[in-house]
């Protein structure tokens, strides 16, 4: 599959909502992941889920607070890792 930023954002959002965190009904692609409860264990689980579902791996050095700010920012990070900046 050719992963777009939009499809990666949706995948990350669904994974967070369905598998990792109990989030408010209005939690969306731009919502703050850290404020929603994303901790180091959840980051590891999220990255493993992304790898399992897409075959894409992101170097740990890219998991900065800026890239983990929201589903959308993480999707952009993953997308740039596989497609270049």
N, CA and C atoms as a LAMMPS dump frame, in Angstrom:
ITEM: TIMESTEP
0
ITEM: NUMBER OF ATOMS
255
ITEM: BOX BOUNDS ff ff ff
-5.0000000000000000e+02 5.0000000000000000e+02
-5.0000000000000000e+02 5.0000000000000000e+02
-5.0000000000000000e+02 5.0000000000000000e+02
ITEM: ATOMS id mol type element x y z
1 1 1 N 0.848 -1.187 0
2 1 2 C 0 0 0
3 1 3 C 0.888 1.243 0
4 2 1 N 0.439 2.258 -0.714
5 2 2 C 1.132 3.539 -0.736
6 2 3 C 0.549 4.385 0.403
7 3 1 N 1.283 4.498 1.48
8 3 2 C 0.793 5.201 2.658
9 3 3 C 0.922 6.702 2.491
10 4 1 N -0.204 7.384 2.601
11 4 2 C -0.226 8.844 2.554
12 4 3 C -0.243 9.37 3.988
13 5 1 N -0.014 10.661 4.13
14 5 2 C -0.097 11.257 5.466
15 5 3 C -1.516 11.072 6.019
16 6 1 N -2.516 11.236 5.163
17 6 2 C -3.909 11.092 5.609
18 6 3 C -4.205 9.664 6.073
19 7 1 N -3.748 8.675 5.323
20 7 2 C -4.028 7.288 5.714
21 7 3 C -3.245 6.895 6.965
22 8 1 N -2.032 7.406 7.11
23 8 2 C -1.259 7.152 8.327
24 8 3 C -1.896 7.829 9.531
25 9 1 N -2.385 9.054 9.339
26 9 2 C -3.066 9.767 10.425
27 9 3 C -4.27 8.979 10.893
28 10 1 N -5.068 8.482 9.952
29 10 2 C -6.252 7.698 10.295
30 10 3 C -5.875 6.415 11.037
31 11 1 N -4.842 5.738 10.574
32 11 2 C -4.381 4.514 11.219
33 11 3 C -3.945 4.798 12.657
34 12 1 N -3.156 5.853 12.842
35 12 2 C -2.671 6.204 14.178
36 12 3 C -3.838 6.601 15.078
37 13 1 N -4.75 7.402 14.562
38 13 2 C -5.916 7.827 15.326
39 13 3 C -6.736 6.626 15.779
40 14 1 N -7.022 5.715 14.875
41 14 2 C -7.817 4.532 15.22
42 14 3 C -7.091 3.646 16.227
43 15 1 N -5.784 3.513 16.081
44 15 2 C -5.008 2.701 17.018
45 15 3 C -5.051 3.308 18.411
46 16 1 N -4.87 4.624 18.488
47 16 2 C -4.922 5.304 19.788
48 16 3 C -6.301 5.153 20.4
49 17 1 N -7.345 5.421 19.625
50 17 2 C -8.718 5.366 20.142
51 17 3 C -9.15 3.956 20.528
52 18 1 N -8.817 2.976 19.705
53 18 2 C -9.348 1.628 19.892
54 18 3 C -8.478 0.715 20.735
55 19 1 N -7.167 0.983 20.772
56 19 2 C -6.269 0.02 21.396
57 19 3 C -5.439 0.551 22.558
58 20 1 N -5.185 1.861 22.597
59 20 2 C -4.192 2.345 23.557
60 20 3 C -4.728 3.222 24.673
61 21 1 N -5.562 4.179 24.341
62 21 2 C -5.985 5.169 25.333
63 21 3 C -7.496 5.3 25.383
64 22 1 N -7.985 5.702 26.537
65 22 2 C -9.388 6.071 26.65
66 22 3 C -9.431 7.577 26.438
67 23 1 N -9.926 7.971 25.289
68 23 2 C -9.92 9.392 24.931
69 23 3 C -11.348 9.92 24.833
70 24 1 N -11.447 11.233 24.92
71 24 2 C -12.752 11.895 24.819
72 24 3 C -13.329 11.696 23.42
73 25 1 N -14.653 11.75 23.298
74 25 2 C -15.29 11.573 21.991
75 25 3 C -14.82 12.576 20.935
76 26 1 N -14.378 13.757 21.376
77 26 2 C -13.932 14.767 20.42
78 26 3 C -12.43 14.686 20.108
79 27 1 N -11.774 13.624 20.553
80 27 2 C -10.357 13.429 20.261
81 27 3 C -10.186 13.234 18.758
82 28 1 N -9.305 14.012 18.158
83 28 2 C -9.138 13.947 16.71
84 28 3 C -7.68 13.968 16.298
85 29 1 N -7.42 14.07 15.011
86 29 2 C -6.056 14.016 14.477
87 29 3 C -5.114 15.08 15.049
88 30 1 N -5.657 16.227 15.448
89 30 2 C -4.814 17.291 15.975
90 30 3 C -4.776 17.359 17.493
91 31 1 N -5.483 16.441 18.15
92 31 2 C -5.52 16.452 19.613
93 31 3 C -4.155 16.066 20.173
94 32 1 N -3.843 16.615 21.336
95 32 2 C -2.554 16.393 21.969
96 32 3 C -2.477 14.98 22.561
97 33 1 N -1.545 14.182 22.045
98 33 2 C -1.394 12.799 22.498
99 33 3 C -0.883 12.716 23.935
100 34 1 N 0.062 13.588 24.293
101 34 2 C 0.631 13.557 25.64
102 34 3 C -0.446 13.916 26.666
103 35 1 N -1.218 14.956 26.385
104 35 2 C -2.306 15.345 27.29
105 35 3 C -3.362 14.258 27.391
106 36 1 N -3.514 13.457 26.344
107 36 2 C -4.493 12.371 26.349
108 36 3 C -4.004 11.153 27.127
109 37 1 N -2.714 11.176 27.526
110 37 2 C -2.208 10.081 28.341
111 37 3 C -1.159 9.204 27.678
112 38 1 N -0.662 9.607 26.522
113 38 2 C 0.362 8.81 25.849
114 38 3 C 1.651 8.872 26.666
115 39 1 N 2.088 7.714 27.164
116 39 2 C 3.331 7.642 27.923
117 39 3 C 4.317 6.766 27.16
118 40 1 N 5.47 6.498 27.743
119 40 2 C 6.512 5.767 27.018
120 40 3 C 6.064 4.354 26.635
121 41 1 N 5.314 3.691 27.488
122 41 2 C 4.815 2.357 27.154
123 41 3 C 3.835 2.43 25.987
124 42 1 N 2.936 3.408 26.019
125 42 2 C 1.965 3.564 24.938
126 42 3 C 2.655 3.942 23.628
127 43 1 N 3.732 4.748 23.702
128 43 2 C 4.488 5.085 22.488
129 43 3 C 5.058 3.819 21.876
130 44 1 N 5.646 2.966 22.709
131 44 2 C 6.212 1.703 22.218
132 44 3 C 5.127 0.85 21.574
133 45 1 N 3.986 0.734 22.233
134 45 2 C 2.882 -0.056 21.689
135 45 3 C 2.378 0.535 20.377
136 46 1 N 2.299 1.856 20.318
137 46 2 C 1.827 2.52 19.107
138 46 3 C 2.791 2.282 17.953
139 47 1 N 4.072 2.417 18.201
140 47 2 C 5.046 2.227 17.139
141 47 3 C 5.075 0.773 16.665
142 48 1 N 4.904 -0.171 17.575
143 48 2 C 4.827 -1.581 17.183
144 48 3 C 3.576 -1.837 16.346
145 49 1 N 2.463 -1.213 16.705
146 49 2 C 1.221 -1.366 15.939
147 49 3 C 1.393 -0.793 14.535
148 50 1 N 2.033 0.37 14.431
149 50 2 C 2.278 0.968 13.117
150 50 3 C 3.14 0.042 12.277
151 51 1 N 4.197 -0.484 12.877
152 51 2 C 5.08 -1.397 12.134
153 51 3 C 4.327 -2.66 11.697
154 52 1 N 3.533 -3.217 12.604
155 52 2 C 2.79 -4.44 12.29
156 52 3 C 1.785 -4.222 11.162
157 53 1 N 1.096 -3.09 11.184
158 53 2 C 0.042 -2.842 10.207
159 53 3 C 0.547 -2.317 8.874
160 54 1 N 1.73 -1.686 8.879
161 54 2 C 2.219 -1.056 7.656
162 54 3 C 3.54 -1.61 7.147
163 55 1 N 4.29 -2.247 8.032
164 55 2 C 5.633 -2.679 7.665
165 55 3 C 6.642 -1.543 7.727
166 56 1 N 6.209 -0.373 8.213
167 56 2 C 7.069 0.802 8.283
168 56 3 C 7.672 0.921 9.674
169 57 1 N 8.952 1.224 9.721
170 57 2 C 9.626 1.408 10.999
171 57 3 C 10.193 2.814 11.067
172 58 1 N 10.03 3.452 12.211
173 58 2 C 10.555 4.796 12.441
174 58 3 C 11.662 4.696 13.471
175 59 1 N 12.802 5.288 13.165
176 59 2 C 13.921 5.307 14.095
177 59 3 C 13.508 6.029 15.383
178 60 1 N 13.912 5.477 16.508
179 60 2 C 13.544 6.052 17.803
180 60 3 C 13.965 7.509 17.944
181 61 1 N 15.029 7.888 17.28
182 61 2 C 15.512 9.267 17.381
183 61 3 C 14.493 10.268 16.825
184 62 1 N 13.553 9.791 16.018
185 62 2 C 12.521 10.666 15.449
186 62 3 C 11.321 10.857 16.376
187 63 1 N 11.291 10.115 17.478
188 63 2 C 10.151 10.186 18.388
189 63 3 C 10.349 11.328 19.389
190 64 1 N 10.388 12.531 18.86
191 64 2 C 10.577 13.739 19.657
192 64 3 C 9.231 14.236 20.174
193 65 1 N 9.254 15.104 21.175
194 65 2 C 7.981 15.656 21.656
195 65 3 C 7.182 16.336 20.544
196 66 1 N 7.875 17 19.616
197 66 2 C 7.18 17.659 18.506
198 66 3 C 6.487 16.642 17.607
199 67 1 N 7.155 15.524 17.323
200 67 2 C 6.571 14.513 16.451
201 67 3 C 5.484 13.699 17.148
202 68 1 N 5.514 13.67 18.48
203 68 2 C 4.5 12.942 19.238
204 68 3 C 3.383 13.849 19.741
205 69 1 N 3.339 15.071 19.243
206 69 2 C 2.345 16.028 19.702
207 69 3 C 0.922 15.585 19.377
208 70 1 N 0.715 15.037 18.164
209 70 2 C -0.632 14.64 17.743
210 70 3 C -0.53 13.474 16.758
211 71 1 N -1.664 12.891 16.443
212 71 2 C -1.702 11.825 15.433
213 71 3 C -1.2 12.362 14.098
214 72 1 N -1.589 13.587 13.779
215 72 2 C -1.193 14.19 12.506
216 72 3 C 0.319 14.428 12.451
217 73 1 N 0.911 14.917 13.531
218 73 2 C 2.357 15.171 13.517
219 73 3 C 3.137 13.866 13.465
220 74 1 N 2.656 12.836 14.15
221 74 2 C 3.326 11.539 14.093
222 74 3 C 3.201 10.935 12.703
223 75 1 N 2.054 11.092 12.074
224 75 2 C 1.861 10.584 10.71
225 75 3 C 2.825 11.275 9.743
226 76 1 N 3.015 12.567 9.901
227 76 2 C 3.961 13.297 9.048
228 76 3 C 5.38 12.784 9.256
229 77 1 N 5.724 12.505 10.503
230 77 2 C 7.04 11.965 10.821
231 77 3 C 7.24 10.606 10.155
232 78 1 N 6.27 9.707 10.308
233 78 2 C 6.361 8.373 9.709
234 78 3 C 6.453 8.501 8.189
235 79 1 N 5.635 9.357 7.62
236 79 2 C 5.613 9.535 6.171
237 79 3 C 6.963 10.048 5.665
238 80 1 N 7.557 11.009 6.368
239 80 2 C 8.845 11.546 5.92
240 80 3 C 9.963 10.528 6.098
241 81 1 N 9.843 9.633 7.069
242 81 2 C 10.845 8.587 7.254
243 81 3 C 10.856 7.626 6.06
244 82 1 N 9.678 7.363 5.502
245 82 2 C 9.621 6.399 4.402
246 82 3 C 9.753 7.042 3.042
247 83 1 N 9.446 8.327 2.937
248 83 2 C 9.453 8.994 1.639
249 83 3 C 10.476 10.115 1.516
250 84 1 N 11.174 10.402 2.588
251 84 2 C 12.102 11.529 2.572
252 84 3 C 11.352 12.808 2.858
253 85 1 N 12.088 13.842 3.286
254 85 2 C 11.439 15.099 3.67
255 85 3 C 10.765 15.799 2.502
